[in-house]
Amino acid sequence: MKSVIRKVYIDSFHKLSFGMEILELKLFMLQNLDKKRNGVAVVGHGVNMQEL
């Protein structure tokens, strides 16, 4: 029974994280359209640190 609950929790978590990725992608596209920036800060901390 615990494994079933765990699987459901993990599945919903993956859906949530996937939704967040789509949201970040939309925000990234909107910022590029609005401000015509390179938008490096939106992509990720790793790229951001390399830019610094």
Buried (B, 14 or more C-beta within 10 A) or exposed (E): EEEEEEEEEEEEEEEEEEEEEEEEEEEBEEBEEEEEEEBEEBEEEEEEEEEE
